[in-house]
């Protein structure tokens, strides 16, 4: 279980200098375990709302196999590519300039999940990314906030998907609890109803299992205070609401905002259990959903019981809407009272920094210096995009969190804490890269035998090595942890004519008044080898005579907006 709480903030907090780019029409494809859903959304010119201009859905029962096999086979991949290609074409026809695809349980638990996403990116040019359970919960929360502006007080959200169940508690400003459980409807169906037809014993065991998993979290949630409402989202919850609505001749009722009492859910579960034991197909539910609805309904009922909820309010928005809200917030295409959620990437980096009591001053100094070296060497030493710059900034901010465990080998501890720290606003691939860059801010260079390296593709290994080389220089320039370096300027010499000659570089630094940089100078010469090797250069550190000199050298420094 993981509890997320607001940490006290410093008066001024640095933020990633990299802006998320995107236009007013965005498509999001939710690559779920049961089905793929796509929405195409257009932001208003006033930037106060957005409209969903088209929806698409296709069942993908072939993805369920990955929950037990932990592998997406060729047949499933071909089907996924076909569906995604069709959805991409429809999105482009509607004018979408950004197409996002988020992969959840089935993909993140598959051994070849990253390979599958790489194929999707290469063949279809879709921004496909794997998200953690905690990131999935954050995005569901955003979708609910956007679609239910009337929500007040502290509320809980339960989202029951095919592979996982997310439970979130919070208010409109932040979440106080967020967890993802392996209690998805398809997963539990495969586990408890292996032969297709449930048995009374299997049903009883499933109730006990869900209750046992949720009990510790529910106790902590209830102990922290009363909940104003319980909100239910996603396919299973919507299917149960439709079933209840139809059984009570309320088919005209709007599904969004529809309320189900706990007694109504209990009645529905009994009805589904009896029908399943008799092998009777439930009318009003698709044949695909019929296979998993019983397990999902039991999860819903036991969640309500665990939280002592008397009713649940249905929300038709969930993950995919949350992805769009997140993108429009970060690209400034949405201003709707959700501004506190505009920069989740920087916020999550600071939250992890504060959680492990790392030095904020040292982290921000190293991140600032690394950013300047990255920017000033762009075009002459490398051609990495802004997105790589964000990974470097994040790794620089978090490079020392491993000291929370111990000083010796803290770079290895940093890798572990970042990799498993639940950085929100990032894909799983991005988290892995940030952790790897931080891992190599000191110690040996990348080796095939290292866990961090074994998980990288060749291109990712190049990026990690280059960013780590820059980070080593930046970290050296604050070796004393006294932030003595005020400004720096990297002067890149002309390209040498000789085939085996290295380019000459000079790094000028200006210091705070009455300071010296002897520790920084020593560390710089100790740490510069990887940088020189990666960028075919010989670099010299020089201290500028005064602030005026460094300001003159800074003339012509490329602005952040010049990088794309």
C-alpha positions as CSV (number, residue, x, y, z in Angstrom):
1,X,0.0,0.0,0.0
2,X,1.2,3.5,-0.8
3,X,-0.1,6.7,0.7
4,X,0.5,10.0,-1.1
5,X,0.3,13.2,0.9
6,X,1.3,16.7,0.2
7,X,4.8,17.5,1.5
8,X,5.7,21.0,2.8
9,X,7.1,23.0,-0.1
10,X,10.1,25.3,-0.1
11,X,9.3,29.0,-0.8
12,X,10.6,28.8,-4.3
13,X,10.8,25.6,-6.2
14,X,12.6,25.1,-9.5
15,X,10.6,23.5,-12.3
16,X,11.5,21.6,-15.4
17,X,12.3,24.1,-18.1
18,X,10.9,21.7,-20.7
19,X,7.4,22.6,-21.9
20,X,5.1,19.9,-23.1
21,X,4.0,20.7,-26.6
22,X,0.6,20.1,-28.2
23,X,-2.2,21.6,-30.2
24,X,-6.0,22.0,-29.5
25,X,-7.0,18.6,-30.9
26,X,-5.8,15.6,-29.1
27,X,-6.6,11.9,-29.4
28,X,-6.2,9.4,-26.6
29,X,-6.3,5.6,-26.9
30,X,-6.7,3.6,-23.7
31,X,-5.1,0.2,-24.4
32,X,-7.0,-1.6,-21.8
33,X,-7.0,-5.3,-20.9
34,X,-10.7,-5.8,-22.1
35,X,-10.9,-3.2,-24.8
36,X,-9.3,-0.3,-26.6
37,X,-11.1,3.0,-26.3
38,X,-10.3,6.2,-28.2
39,X,-11.6,9.7,-27.7
40,X,-10.7,12.7,-29.9
41,X,-11.0,16.0,-28.1
42,X,-10.9,19.6,-29.2
43,X,-10.1,22.4,-26.7
44,X,-12.2,25.6,-26.9
45,X,-10.6,28.8,-28.1
46,X,-11.4,30.3,-24.7
47,X,-9.4,27.4,-23.1
48,X,-12.1,26.9,-20.5
49,X,-13.3,23.4,-21.6
50,X,-12.9,20.8,-24.4
51,X,-15.4,18.8,-26.4
52,X,-15.2,15.1,-27.2
53,X,-15.8,15.1,-31.0
54,X,-15.6,11.3,-31.6
55,X,-15.4,8.0,-29.7
56,X,-14.2,4.6,-30.8
57,X,-14.2,1.3,-29.0
58,X,-13.1,-2.3,-29.9
59,X,-13.0,-5.3,-27.7
60,X,-9.6,-7.0,-27.3
61,X,-10.1,-10.3,-25.5
62,X,-6.8,-11.4,-27.0
63,X,-5.0,-9.0,-24.6
64,X,-6.3,-10.9,-21.5
65,X,-4.0,-13.8,-22.3
66,X,-1.1,-11.6,-21.2
67,X,-2.4,-11.5,-17.7
68,X,-1.4,-15.1,-17.2
69,X,1.1,-15.7,-19.9
70,X,2.9,-12.3,-19.2
71,X,3.7,-12.2,-22.9
72,X,1.9,-10.5,-25.8
73,X,2.0,-13.1,-28.7
74,X,2.3,-12.3,-32.4
75,X,-1.4,-12.8,-33.0
76,X,-2.3,-10.3,-30.3
77,X,0.2,-7.8,-31.5
78,X,-1.0,-8.0,-35.1
79,X,-4.6,-7.4,-33.9
80,X,-3.5,-4.5,-31.7
81,X,-1.6,-2.9,-34.6
82,X,-4.6,-3.2,-36.9
83,X,-7.0,-1.7,-34.3
84,X,-4.5,1.1,-33.5
85,X,-3.9,1.9,-37.2
86,X,-7.6,2.2,-37.8
87,X,-8.0,4.5,-34.7
88,X,-5.0,6.6,-35.7
89,X,-6.5,7.2,-39.2
90,X,-9.8,8.2,-37.7
91,X,-8.1,10.6,-35.3
92,X,-6.1,12.2,-38.0
93,X,-9.2,12.6,-40.1
94,X,-10.7,14.6,-37.2
95,X,-7.7,16.9,-37.2
96,X,-5.7,15.4,-34.2
97,X,-2.1,16.5,-34.3
98,X,-1.3,14.6,-31.1
99,X,-2.2,10.9,-30.7
100,X,-1.5,9.4,-27.3
101,X,-1.8,5.8,-26.3
102,X,-1.5,4.6,-22.7
103,X,-0.9,0.9,-21.9
104,X,-2.0,-0.5,-18.6
105,X,-1.9,-3.9,-16.8
106,X,-1.7,-6.3,-19.8
107,X,1.3,-4.5,-21.3
108,X,3.1,-3.5,-18.2
109,X,3.1,-7.0,-16.8
110,X,4.3,-8.6,-20.1
111,X,7.9,-9.5,-20.6
112,X,7.8,-7.9,-24.1
113,X,5.7,-4.9,-23.2
114,X,8.3,-2.3,-24.1
115,X,9.0,-4.1,-27.4
116,X,5.3,-4.0,-28.2
117,X,5.2,-0.2,-27.5
118,X,8.3,0.3,-29.5
119,X,6.7,-1.4,-32.5
120,X,3.6,0.8,-32.2
121,X,5.7,3.9,-32.0
122,X,7.8,3.0,-35.0
123,X,5.1,1.6,-37.3
124,X,2.2,3.9,-36.5
125,X,3.9,7.1,-35.2
126,X,1.7,7.0,-32.1
127,X,3.0,8.3,-28.8
128,X,2.5,5.0,-27.0
129,X,3.6,4.8,-23.4
130,X,3.4,2.4,-20.5
131,X,2.1,3.9,-17.3
132,X,2.3,2.6,-13.7
133,X,-0.7,1.8,-11.6
134,X,-0.1,5.0,-9.6
135,X,0.1,7.1,-12.8
136,X,-3.1,5.4,-14.0
137,X,-4.8,6.4,-10.7
138,X,-3.6,10.0,-11.1
139,X,-5.1,10.2,-14.6
140,X,-8.4,8.7,-13.5
141,X,-8.6,11.2,-10.7
142,X,-8.0,14.1,-13.2
143,X,-10.8,12.7,-15.5
144,X,-13.2,12.6,-12.5
145,X,-12.3,16.2,-11.5
146,X,-12.9,17.5,-15.0
147,X,-16.2,15.8,-15.4
148,X,-17.6,16.4,-11.9
149,X,-16.9,20.1,-11.1
150,X,-19.5,20.0,-8.3
151,X,-17.4,17.5,-6.2
152,X,-16.5,18.9,-2.8
153,X,-14.9,17.7,0.3
154,X,-12.9,14.5,0.5
155,X,-14.1,11.8,-1.8
156,X,-13.0,8.3,-2.9
157,X,-12.8,6.9,-6.5
158,X,-12.9,3.2,-7.4
159,X,-12.1,2.3,-11.0
160,X,-12.4,-1.4,-11.9
161,X,-10.7,-2.3,-15.1
162,X,-9.8,-5.7,-16.7
163,X,-6.4,-6.1,-15.1
164,X,-6.4,-3.8,-12.1
165,X,-8.5,-1.8,-9.7
166,X,-7.5,1.7,-8.7
167,X,-8.6,3.3,-5.4
168,X,-8.0,7.0,-4.9
169,X,-8.9,9.3,-2.1
170,X,-8.6,13.1,-2.3
171,X,-10.2,16.5,-2.7
172,X,-10.0,18.9,-5.7
173,X,-6.4,20.0,-4.8
174,X,-4.6,16.7,-4.2
175,X,-4.8,13.0,-3.4
176,X,-4.2,11.7,0.1
177,X,-4.3,8.0,-0.9
178,X,-3.7,6.3,-4.2
179,X,-3.2,2.6,-4.9
180,X,-3.5,0.1,-7.8
181,X,-4.6,-3.4,-6.9
182,X,-4.5,-6.6,-9.0
183,X,-8.2,-6.9,-8.7
184,X,-9.3,-6.4,-12.3
185,X,-12.4,-8.2,-13.5
186,X,-10.7,-10.2,-16.2
187,X,-7.8,-11.1,-14.0
188,X,-10.0,-12.4,-11.2
189,X,-12.2,-14.3,-13.6
190,X,-9.2,-16.1,-15.0
191,X,-8.0,-16.8,-11.5
192,X,-11.2,-17.9,-9.7
193,X,-13.4,-19.2,-12.5
194,X,-10.9,-21.1,-14.6
195,X,-13.4,-23.6,-16.0
196,X,-15.8,-20.9,-17.1
197,X,-18.7,-21.7,-14.8
198,X,-18.3,-20.4,-11.3
199,X,-18.9,-22.6,-8.2
200,X,-20.3,-21.5,-4.9
201,X,-16.9,-22.2,-3.3
202,X,-15.1,-20.1,-5.9
203,X,-17.5,-17.2,-5.4
204,X,-17.1,-17.3,-1.7
205,X,-13.3,-17.4,-2.0
206,X,-13.4,-14.4,-4.4
207,X,-15.4,-12.4,-1.9
208,X,-12.9,-13.3,0.9
209,X,-9.9,-12.4,-1.4
210,X,-11.2,-8.9,-2.3
211,X,-12.2,-8.2,1.3
212,X,-8.8,-9.2,2.6
213,X,-6.9,-7.2,0.0
214,X,-8.9,-4.0,0.7
215,X,-9.3,-4.2,4.4
216,X,-5.9,-2.6,5.5
217,X,-6.3,0.3,3.1
218,X,-10.0,0.9,4.0
219,X,-9.1,1.0,7.7
220,X,-6.5,3.7,7.1
221,X,-8.8,5.7,4.8
222,X,-11.7,5.6,7.3
223,X,-9.4,6.5,10.2
224,X,-8.3,9.7,8.4
225,X,-11.8,11.1,8.2
226,X,-15.3,10.8,6.7
227,X,-15.8,10.6,2.9
228,X,-18.3,12.9,1.3
229,X,-18.9,10.5,-1.7
230,X,-17.7,7.4,-3.4
231,X,-17.3,7.7,-7.2
232,X,-17.3,4.7,-9.6
233,X,-15.7,4.7,-13.0
234,X,-14.9,2.5,-16.0
235,X,-16.5,-0.4,-17.9
236,X,-17.5,-2.7,-15.0
237,X,-19.1,0.0,-12.9
238,X,-20.9,1.4,-15.9
239,X,-22.2,-2.0,-16.9
240,X,-23.5,-2.6,-13.4
241,X,-25.2,0.8,-13.4
242,X,-26.9,0.1,-16.8
243,X,-28.0,-3.3,-15.6
244,X,-29.6,-1.8,-12.5
245,X,-31.2,1.0,-14.5
246,X,-32.7,-1.4,-17.0
247,X,-34.0,-3.8,-14.3
248,X,-35.8,-0.9,-12.6
249,X,-37.3,0.6,-15.8
250,X,-35.1,3.7,-15.6
251,X,-33.5,3.4,-19.0
252,X,-34.2,7.1,-19.6
253,X,-32.0,8.1,-16.7
254,X,-28.6,9.8,-17.4
255,X,-25.8,7.4,-16.6
256,X,-23.3,10.1,-15.5
257,X,-24.3,11.0,-11.9
258,X,-26.5,7.9,-11.5
259,X,-26.6,6.7,-8.0
260,X,-26.5,3.1,-6.8
261,X,-27.2,2.2,-3.2
262,X,-25.2,-0.5,-1.5
263,X,-28.4,-2.6,-1.3
264,X,-28.9,-2.2,-5.0
265,X,-25.4,-3.4,-5.7
266,X,-25.9,-6.4,-3.3
267,X,-29.1,-7.3,-5.2
268,X,-27.2,-7.1,-8.5
269,X,-24.4,-9.3,-7.3
270,X,-26.9,-11.9,-6.0
271,X,-28.6,-11.8,-9.4
272,X,-25.3,-12.2,-11.3
273,X,-24.2,-15.0,-9.0
274,X,-27.4,-17.0,-9.5
275,X,-27.3,-16.5,-13.3
276,X,-23.7,-17.5,-13.4
277,X,-24.2,-20.7,-11.3
278,X,-27.0,-21.6,-13.7
279,X,-24.9,-20.8,-16.8
280,X,-27.5,-18.2,-17.9
281,X,-26.4,-15.3,-20.0
282,X,-27.3,-11.9,-18.5
283,X,-29.4,-9.8,-20.8
284,X,-28.3,-6.2,-21.4
285,X,-24.6,-7.0,-21.1
286,X,-22.3,-7.7,-24.1
287,X,-21.1,-11.3,-24.5
288,X,-17.6,-10.1,-23.9
289,X,-18.5,-8.3,-20.7
290,X,-20.7,-11.3,-19.6
291,X,-17.6,-13.3,-19.0
292,X,-16.1,-10.9,-16.4
293,X,-19.1,-8.9,-14.9
294,X,-19.6,-11.2,-11.9
295,X,-16.0,-10.8,-10.7
296,X,-16.1,-7.1,-11.3
297,X,-19.4,-6.7,-9.4
298,X,-18.0,-8.5,-6.4
299,X,-15.0,-6.1,-6.3
300,X,-17.4,-3.2,-6.4
301,X,-19.6,-4.6,-3.6
302,X,-16.7,-5.4,-1.3
303,X,-15.1,-2.0,-2.0
304,X,-18.4,-0.3,-0.9
305,X,-18.6,-2.5,2.2
306,X,-15.0,-1.9,3.1
307,X,-15.4,1.9,2.9
308,X,-18.8,1.8,4.7
309,X,-20.3,3.5,1.6
310,X,-24.1,3.7,1.5
311,X,-24.1,4.6,-2.2
312,X,-21.9,5.1,-5.2
313,X,-22.1,7.9,-7.8
314,X,-21.4,6.9,-11.4
315,X,-18.9,8.9,-13.4
316,X,-18.6,8.2,-17.2
317,X,-15.2,9.9,-17.4
318,X,-12.0,8.0,-16.4
319,X,-8.5,7.3,-17.7
320,X,-8.7,8.5,-21.3
321,X,-10.4,11.7,-20.3
322,X,-7.8,12.2,-17.6
323,X,-5.0,11.8,-20.2
324,X,-6.6,14.5,-22.3
325,X,-7.1,16.8,-19.3
326,X,-3.4,16.3,-18.3
327,X,-2.2,17.1,-21.8
328,X,-4.3,20.2,-22.2
329,X,-3.3,21.4,-18.8
330,X,0.4,21.0,-19.5
331,X,0.1,22.7,-22.9
332,X,-2.0,25.5,-21.5
333,X,-5.0,24.6,-23.6
334,X,-7.2,24.2,-20.5
335,X,-7.8,26.7,-17.7
336,X,-10.7,25.3,-15.7
337,X,-9.8,25.6,-12.0
338,X,-7.4,22.6,-12.2
339,X,-4.3,24.7,-12.4
340,X,-2.8,23.1,-9.3
341,X,-2.4,20.0,-11.5
342,X,-0.6,21.7,-14.4
343,X,2.9,20.5,-13.8
344,X,2.8,16.9,-12.4
345,X,6.3,16.1,-13.6
346,X,8.1,18.8,-11.5
347,X,5.7,18.3,-8.6
348,X,6.5,14.5,-8.4
349,X,10.2,15.1,-8.7
350,X,10.1,17.5,-5.7
351,X,7.8,15.1,-3.8
352,X,10.4,12.3,-4.1
353,X,13.2,14.7,-3.2
354,X,11.4,15.8,-0.1
355,X,10.3,12.2,0.8
356,X,14.0,11.1,1.0
357,X,15.2,14.3,2.7
358,X,17.8,15.1,0.0
359,X,19.4,18.5,0.0
360,X,17.1,20.7,-2.1
361,X,19.7,23.5,-2.5
362,X,22.3,21.0,-3.8
363,X,19.8,19.3,-6.1
364,X,18.6,22.5,-7.6
365,X,22.1,23.8,-8.2
366,X,23.2,20.6,-9.9
367,X,20.0,20.6,-12.0
368,X,20.6,24.3,-13.0
369,X,24.2,23.7,-14.0
370,X,23.4,20.5,-15.9
371,X,20.7,22.3,-17.8
372,X,23.1,25.1,-18.8
373,X,25.7,22.6,-20.0
374,X,23.0,20.8,-22.0
375,X,21.7,23.9,-23.6
376,X,25.1,25.5,-24.3
377,X,26.4,22.3,-25.9
378,X,23.3,21.7,-28.0
379,X,24.1,21.9,-31.8
380,X,27.8,21.7,-31.3
381,X,28.3,18.6,-29.2
382,X,24.8,16.9,-29.3
383,X,21.4,17.2,-31.0
384,X,19.2,15.9,-28.2
385,X,15.7,17.3,-28.0
386,X,14.1,19.1,-25.1
387,X,12.6,15.8,-23.8
388,X,16.1,14.5,-23.1
389,X,16.8,17.8,-21.3
390,X,13.8,17.1,-19.0
391,X,15.2,13.6,-18.2
392,X,18.5,15.1,-17.4
393,X,16.9,17.8,-15.1
394,X,14.9,15.2,-13.3
395,X,17.9,12.9,-12.8
396,X,20.0,15.9,-11.6
397,X,17.3,16.8,-9.0
398,X,17.1,13.2,-7.7
399,X,20.7,12.0,-8.1
400,X,21.4,12.0,-4.3
401,X,18.2,10.6,-3.0
402,X,20.0,7.3,-2.4
403,X,21.9,8.9,0.5
404,X,18.6,8.3,2.5
405,X,19.7,4.6,2.6
406,X,23.4,5.2,2.9
407,X,26.3,7.2,1.6
408,X,28.3,4.2,0.3
409,X,27.0,3.2,-3.1
410,X,24.3,5.9,-2.9
411,X,24.1,6.1,-6.7
412,X,22.8,2.5,-6.8
413,X,20.3,3.3,-4.1
414,X,19.2,6.4,-6.0
415,X,18.5,4.1,-9.0
416,X,16.3,1.8,-6.9
417,X,14.4,4.6,-5.2
418,X,13.7,6.5,-8.4
419,X,12.7,3.4,-10.3
420,X,10.2,2.4,-7.6
421,X,9.3,5.8,-6.3
422,X,6.2,6.3,-8.4
423,X,7.2,9.4,-10.3
424,X,3.9,10.8,-11.5
425,X,3.5,12.5,-14.9
426,X,6.0,10.2,-16.4
427,X,5.8,7.0,-18.4
428,X,7.4,3.9,-17.1
429,X,10.1,4.2,-19.8
430,X,10.9,7.8,-18.7
431,X,11.2,6.8,-15.1
432,X,13.6,4.0,-16.1
433,X,15.8,6.5,-18.0
434,X,15.8,9.1,-15.2
435,X,16.8,6.4,-12.7
436,X,19.6,5.2,-15.0
437,X,21.0,8.7,-15.6
438,X,21.1,9.3,-11.8
439,X,22.6,5.9,-11.3
440,X,25.7,6.9,-13.3
441,X,26.3,10.3,-11.9
442,X,29.3,8.7,-10.2
443,X,31.0,5.3,-10.0
444,X,31.8,3.1,-13.0
445,X,30.6,3.6,-16.5
446,X,27.8,1.6,-18.0
447,X,28.4,-2.2,-18.1
448,X,26.3,-5.0,-19.6
449,X,26.3,-6.8,-16.3
450,X,24.4,-3.9,-14.6
451,X,20.7,-4.2,-14.1
452,X,20.2,-0.6,-15.2
453,X,21.9,-1.3,-18.5
454,X,20.3,-4.7,-19.2
455,X,16.9,-2.9,-19.4
456,X,18.0,-0.3,-22.0
457,X,17.7,-0.4,-25.8
458,X,20.9,0.6,-27.7
459,X,19.5,4.1,-28.3
460,X,18.5,4.5,-24.7
461,X,22.0,3.4,-23.6
462,X,23.5,6.2,-25.7
463,X,21.2,8.8,-24.2
464,X,21.8,7.6,-20.7
465,X,25.6,7.7,-21.1
466,X,25.6,11.2,-22.6
467,X,23.3,12.6,-20.0
468,X,25.2,11.0,-17.2
469,X,28.4,12.5,-18.6
470,X,26.8,16.0,-18.4
471,X,25.5,15.3,-14.9
472,X,28.9,14.3,-13.7
473,X,30.3,17.7,-14.6
474,X,27.4,19.5,-13.0
475,X,27.6,17.5,-9.8
476,X,31.4,18.2,-9.6
477,X,30.7,21.9,-9.9
478,X,28.9,21.7,-6.5
479,X,31.1,19.3,-4.8
480,X,31.2,21.4,-1.7
481,X,27.4,21.6,-1.6
482,X,27.8,25.4,-1.0
483,X,26.5,26.5,-4.4
484,X,29.6,28.7,-5.1
485,X,29.2,28.7,-8.9
486,X,26.9,31.5,-10.0
487,X,27.1,31.3,-13.8
488,X,28.9,29.3,-16.4
489,X,29.7,29.6,-20.1
490,X,30.9,26.7,-22.3
491,X,33.2,27.8,-25.1
492,X,33.4,25.3,-27.9
493,X,36.5,25.5,-30.1
494,X,36.6,24.9,-33.8
495,X,36.3,21.4,-35.1
496,X,39.9,20.0,-35.4
497,X,41.1,18.9,-38.9
498,X,43.0,15.9,-37.6
499,X,40.9,12.7,-37.6
500,X,42.1,11.7,-34.1
501,X,42.1,15.1,-32.5
502,X,39.7,16.1,-29.8
503,X,37.8,19.4,-29.9
504,X,39.0,21.9,-27.3
505,X,36.4,23.1,-24.8
506,X,36.6,25.7,-22.1
507,X,34.1,26.0,-19.2
508,X,34.2,29.4,-17.6
509,X,32.5,29.8,-14.2
510,X,31.9,32.9,-12.0
511,X,31.7,32.5,-8.3
512,X,29.8,34.1,-5.5
513,X,31.7,36.9,-3.8
514,X,34.6,35.9,-1.5
515,X,34.3,32.2,-2.5
516,X,36.7,29.7,-4.0
517,X,36.1,26.6,-5.9
518,X,39.0,24.3,-4.9
519,X,36.7,21.3,-4.1
520,X,34.8,21.9,-7.4
521,X,38.0,22.2,-9.4
522,X,39.4,19.0,-8.0
523,X,36.1,17.1,-8.6
524,X,35.8,18.5,-12.1
525,X,39.1,17.0,-13.1
526,X,38.2,13.7,-11.5
527,X,34.8,13.5,-13.3
528,X,35.4,14.9,-16.7
529,X,36.7,11.8,-18.4
530,X,33.4,10.4,-19.4
531,X,32.3,13.7,-20.9
532,X,35.5,14.0,-22.9
533,X,35.1,10.5,-24.1
534,X,31.5,10.8,-25.1
535,X,31.8,14.2,-26.8
536,X,35.3,13.7,-28.3
537,X,36.8,16.7,-26.5
538,X,39.3,18.0,-24.1
539,X,37.6,20.3,-21.5
540,X,39.3,22.9,-19.3
541,X,37.8,24.7,-16.3
542,X,38.6,28.4,-15.8
543,X,37.3,30.8,-13.2
544,X,36.3,34.1,-14.7
545,X,37.9,37.2,-13.1
546,X,34.6,38.9,-12.3
547,X,30.9,38.9,-12.9
548,X,31.2,41.3,-15.8
549,X,33.5,38.9,-17.7
550,X,31.1,36.0,-17.5
551,X,28.2,38.1,-18.5
552,X,30.1,39.1,-21.6
553,X,30.8,35.5,-22.4
554,X,27.1,34.7,-21.9
555,X,26.1,36.9,-24.8
556,X,24.6,34.7,-27.5
557,X,23.6,31.9,-25.1
558,X,20.8,29.9,-26.9
559,X,17.4,30.4,-25.2
560,X,15.4,27.4,-24.1
561,X,12.8,28.1,-26.8
562,X,15.3,27.5,-29.6
563,X,15.5,23.8,-28.8
564,X,12.9,21.5,-30.3
